[in-house]
Amino acid sequence: SFANRTIAARPREPYYPYTGLSDGNIKRTESNLRIGFISAYLNNHIVGQMISELFVQYDKEQLQLYVYATRAAPNIDGMVDKYVDVANHDAETMAASIYADEIDILIDLDGHMPGNSQAVLALQPAPIQVSYLGFPGTSGAPYIQYIIADEQVIPIDHAQHFSEKILYMPHSYFVAHHANVYRFVRESQDNIVGSTTNIIFCSMNQVIKFDPDIFRIWLNILRSVSDSRLWLMNHPPEAKLHILAYAAKFMVRYSSFIFATHVPIATGKYD
């Protein structure tokens, strides 16, 4: 109902003067909303892994979901009402396709990440355009009206720095496949770190997301919590050496770390 009211209240010209794209008015007669998602990260990437849970849980009585994959993602086909591979299309062709599908709300999952769809969004092919999940910073773009977040990823006092209106989720803006997470944790404890470890802390992030202050806090926690270990991705050898050398300065031993290697997510096995 919020989206219907908002669409009706915001008739406007497209940001970019491209003939035939959205004028802010819905042309379809169906009562259910048609929501489009556009992304280059729908395959074996955390964005695709997380958003797929939403794709299998949505209310088919009230919503229609269309997905526009700017890199082929056949794993998504069959989860939604319509999957469109636009990997080899230029921005105007993609925008025209989205407009022809009469999308009410277009959700961009990439923001300013490499391979993003800003050139498509700038053509305003949908009446409402929203940023979500992959890039929690502001787009700074007048053609994106909203961003979905929570108070952890965008604190209230940071809202002034966003060009978008922030739609705050009540708990977390993340979606995740709960069954996979449960299986992942159980297999990890049984097959990787062993059942004798008291507490396992985990951060499956690239090393570029670490900083000395946060990592020092983690090391202090490891020293304070008896028989605990920190589980990390198996970073490149040079990065791993830096991590272990930095830890040694704080008297945290190599044995306090677990480095997990990458395997295809479909196998469900981690080592």
C-alpha positions as CSV (number, residue, x, y, z in Angstrom):
1,S,0.0,0.0,0.0
2,F,2.9,2.4,0.8
3,A,4.4,1.7,-2.7
4,N,1.0,2.2,-4.4
5,R,0.4,5.5,-2.6
6,T,3.9,6.7,-3.4
7,I,3.7,5.8,-7.1
8,A,0.4,7.6,-7.4
9,A,1.7,10.7,-5.6
10,R,4.9,11.1,-7.6
11,P,4.0,11.6,-11.3
12,R,7.1,13.1,-12.8
13,E,9.3,13.2,-15.9
14,P,12.2,10.8,-16.1
15,Y,15.5,12.2,-14.8
16,Y,17.1,11.7,-18.2
17,P,15.2,13.0,-21.3
18,Y,14.9,9.6,-23.0
19,T,11.7,9.4,-25.1
20,G,9.3,6.7,-23.9
21,L,10.6,5.9,-20.5
22,S,8.7,6.2,-17.2
23,D,6.6,9.3,-16.6
24,G,5.8,8.2,-13.1
25,N,2.4,6.7,-13.9
26,I,1.5,3.0,-13.7
27,K,-0.1,1.7,-17.0
28,R,-1.0,-1.8,-15.8
29,T,-4.4,-2.6,-14.4
30,E,-3.4,-5.4,-12.1
31,S,-3.5,-4.7,-8.4
32,N,-0.3,-6.6,-7.5
33,L,3.0,-4.7,-7.6
34,R,5.6,-5.7,-10.2
35,I,9.0,-5.3,-8.7
36,G,12.2,-5.5,-10.8
37,F,15.7,-6.3,-9.5
38,I,18.8,-5.5,-11.5
39,S,22.3,-6.8,-10.7
40,A,25.6,-8.2,-12.0
41,Y,26.1,-10.2,-8.8
42,L,23.4,-12.9,-8.8
43,N,25.7,-15.9,-9.2
44,N,28.2,-17.2,-6.6
45,H,28.5,-13.8,-4.8
46,I,27.1,-12.9,-1.4
47,V,24.5,-10.6,-3.0
48,G,23.1,-13.4,-5.1
49,Q,23.3,-15.9,-2.2
50,M,21.4,-13.6,0.1
51,I,18.7,-12.2,-2.3
52,S,17.8,-15.7,-3.5
53,E,16.2,-16.3,-0.1
54,L,13.9,-13.4,-0.8
55,F,13.1,-14.8,-4.2
56,V,11.8,-18.1,-2.8
57,Q,9.8,-16.5,0.1
58,Y,7.9,-13.6,-1.5
59,D,4.1,-13.4,-1.6
60,K,3.1,-14.5,-5.1
61,E,-0.5,-13.3,-4.5
62,Q,0.6,-9.7,-4.1
63,L,3.9,-9.3,-5.9
64,Q,5.4,-10.2,-9.2
65,L,9.2,-10.3,-9.3
66,Y,11.3,-9.7,-12.4
67,V,15.0,-10.1,-12.4
68,Y,17.4,-8.4,-14.9
69,A,20.8,-10.1,-14.7
70,T,23.6,-8.0,-16.3
71,R,25.8,-11.0,-15.9
72,A,24.1,-14.3,-16.6
73,A,22.7,-16.0,-13.5
74,P,20.7,-19.1,-14.6
75,N,20.5,-20.2,-11.0
76,I,17.9,-17.5,-10.5
77,D,15.7,-18.6,-13.4
78,G,12.7,-20.4,-12.1
79,M,12.7,-18.6,-8.7
80,V,10.9,-15.5,-10.0
81,D,8.1,-14.6,-12.3
82,K,10.4,-13.5,-15.1
83,Y,14.2,-13.8,-15.5
84,V,15.9,-11.7,-18.1
85,D,19.5,-12.1,-19.2
86,V,20.6,-8.6,-20.3
87,A,24.3,-9.3,-20.1
88,N,25.1,-8.3,-23.7
89,H,22.7,-5.3,-23.9
90,D,23.6,-1.7,-23.7
91,A,22.1,0.7,-21.2
92,E,19.3,2.0,-23.4
93,T,18.2,-1.5,-24.5
94,M,18.1,-2.6,-20.9
95,A,16.1,0.4,-19.8
96,A,13.7,-0.1,-22.7
97,S,13.2,-3.7,-21.7
98,I,12.5,-2.7,-18.1
99,Y,10.0,0.0,-19.2
100,A,8.3,-2.4,-21.6
101,D,7.8,-4.8,-18.7
102,E,5.9,-2.1,-16.8
103,I,8.0,-2.4,-13.7
104,D,6.5,-0.4,-10.8
105,I,9.6,-0.4,-8.5
106,L,13.1,-1.1,-9.7
107,I,15.6,-2.3,-7.1
108,D,19.3,-1.9,-7.8
109,L,21.5,-4.4,-5.9
110,D,24.9,-3.1,-7.0
111,G,25.1,0.6,-6.3
112,H,28.6,1.8,-7.4
113,M,30.2,-1.6,-7.4
114,P,32.2,-2.6,-10.5
115,G,29.8,-3.6,-13.4
116,N,27.0,-1.5,-11.9
117,S,23.8,-0.4,-13.7
118,Q,23.9,3.3,-13.0
119,A,23.6,4.1,-16.7
120,V,20.4,2.1,-16.9
121,L,19.0,3.7,-13.7
122,A,19.8,7.2,-15.0
123,L,17.2,6.6,-17.8
124,Q,14.5,6.2,-15.1
125,P,12.8,3.2,-16.6
126,A,10.6,2.7,-13.5
127,P,8.5,5.2,-11.5
128,I,10.3,4.3,-8.2
129,Q,13.9,3.3,-8.1
130,V,15.5,1.9,-4.9
131,S,19.0,1.0,-3.8
132,Y,19.4,-2.2,-1.7
133,L,21.8,-4.7,-0.3
134,G,25.1,-4.6,-2.3
135,F,26.1,-1.0,-1.7
136,P,24.9,0.5,1.6
137,G,26.3,3.9,0.8
138,T,24.5,6.7,-0.9
139,S,24.3,6.7,-4.7
140,G,24.2,10.5,-4.7
141,A,21.9,10.2,-7.7
142,P,18.6,12.1,-8.2
143,Y,17.2,9.1,-10.1
144,I,17.3,6.8,-7.1
145,Q,14.6,7.9,-4.6
146,Y,15.0,5.4,-1.8
147,I,17.5,3.1,-0.1
148,I,16.6,0.1,2.1
149,A,18.7,-0.1,5.3
150,D,18.6,-0.6,9.0
151,E,20.0,1.5,11.9
152,Q,23.2,-0.4,12.1
153,V,24.2,0.0,8.5
154,I,23.0,3.6,8.3
155,P,22.7,5.2,11.8
156,I,20.0,7.8,12.1
157,D,22.5,10.6,12.5
158,H,24.1,9.6,9.1
159,A,20.9,10.1,7.2
160,Q,21.8,13.7,6.3
161,H,24.6,12.4,4.1
162,F,22.2,10.4,1.8
163,S,20.5,11.8,-1.2
164,E,17.9,9.0,-1.0
165,K,15.0,8.7,1.5
166,I,16.0,5.9,3.9
167,L,13.5,3.1,4.4
168,Y,14.5,1.5,7.7
169,M,13.8,-2.1,8.3
170,P,12.8,-2.9,12.0
171,H,15.6,-5.3,12.8
172,S,18.0,-6.0,9.9
173,Y,18.0,-5.2,6.2
174,F,19.8,-8.5,5.4
175,V,18.1,-11.5,4.0
176,A,19.8,-14.9,4.3
177,H,19.0,-18.5,3.5
178,H,18.4,-19.7,7.1
179,A,18.6,-23.4,6.2
180,N,22.0,-22.9,4.5
181,V,23.3,-20.9,7.4
182,Y,22.2,-23.5,10.0
183,R,23.8,-26.3,7.9
184,F,26.9,-24.2,7.3
185,V,27.4,-23.7,11.1
186,R,26.8,-27.3,12.0
187,E,29.1,-28.7,9.4
188,S,31.7,-26.1,10.3
189,Q,31.7,-27.1,13.9
190,D,31.7,-30.8,13.2
191,N,34.1,-31.1,10.3
192,I,36.3,-28.1,10.4
193,V,37.0,-26.7,13.8
194,G,36.1,-29.7,15.9
195,S,33.7,-30.0,18.7
196,T,36.2,-29.3,21.5
197,T,36.6,-25.6,20.7
198,N,34.6,-23.5,23.3
199,I,33.6,-20.5,21.2
200,I,34.2,-19.8,17.5
201,F,34.1,-16.2,16.2
202,C,33.7,-15.8,12.5
203,S,34.2,-13.1,9.9
204,M,33.8,-14.1,6.2
205,N,35.0,-10.8,4.8
206,Q,37.8,-9.9,2.4
207,V,40.9,-8.6,4.2
208,I,40.5,-5.2,2.7
209,K,37.5,-4.7,5.1
210,F,39.7,-5.1,8.2
211,D,41.3,-2.2,9.9
212,P,43.9,-2.2,12.8
213,D,41.5,-0.9,15.4
214,I,38.7,-3.4,14.8
215,F,41.2,-6.3,14.4
216,R,42.9,-5.3,17.7
217,I,39.5,-5.5,19.4
218,W,39.0,-9.0,18.0
219,L,42.5,-10.1,19.3
220,N,41.7,-8.7,22.7
221,I,38.5,-10.8,22.7
222,L,40.4,-13.9,21.6
223,R,42.8,-13.4,24.5
224,S,39.9,-12.8,27.0
225,V,37.7,-15.8,26.0
226,S,39.2,-19.1,27.0
227,D,39.6,-21.7,24.3
228,S,38.2,-19.5,21.5
229,R,39.2,-19.3,17.9
230,L,38.7,-16.8,15.0
231,W,37.5,-18.3,11.7
232,L,38.5,-16.2,8.6
233,M,38.5,-16.7,4.9
234,N,41.7,-18.1,3.5
235,H,43.3,-14.8,2.4
236,P,46.2,-14.6,-0.1
237,P,49.5,-15.7,1.5
238,E,50.9,-12.2,2.0
239,A,47.7,-11.0,3.7
240,K,47.7,-14.1,5.9
241,L,51.2,-13.5,7.0
242,H,50.4,-9.9,7.9
243,I,47.4,-11.1,9.9
244,L,49.4,-13.6,11.9
245,A,52.3,-11.2,12.4
246,Y,50.0,-8.5,13.7
247,A,48.3,-11.1,16.0
248,A,51.7,-12.2,17.4
249,K,52.3,-8.6,18.6
250,F,49.3,-9.1,20.9
251,M,50.4,-12.6,22.0
252,V,47.7,-14.4,20.0
253,R,48.9,-17.6,18.6
254,Y,48.6,-19.1,15.1
255,S,46.4,-21.9,16.5
256,S,43.8,-19.3,17.4
257,F,42.9,-18.9,13.8
258,I,41.1,-21.0,11.3
259,F,41.4,-20.2,7.6
260,A,38.6,-21.6,5.4
261,T,39.2,-22.2,1.7
262,H,36.7,-21.4,-1.1
263,V,34.6,-24.2,-2.5
264,P,31.5,-23.9,-4.8
265,I,28.5,-23.1,-2.6
266,A,26.4,-25.7,-4.3
267,T,28.5,-28.5,-2.7
268,G,27.6,-27.5,0.8
269,K,31.1,-28.5,1.9
270,Y,33.7,-26.3,3.5
271,D,37.3,-27.0,4.5
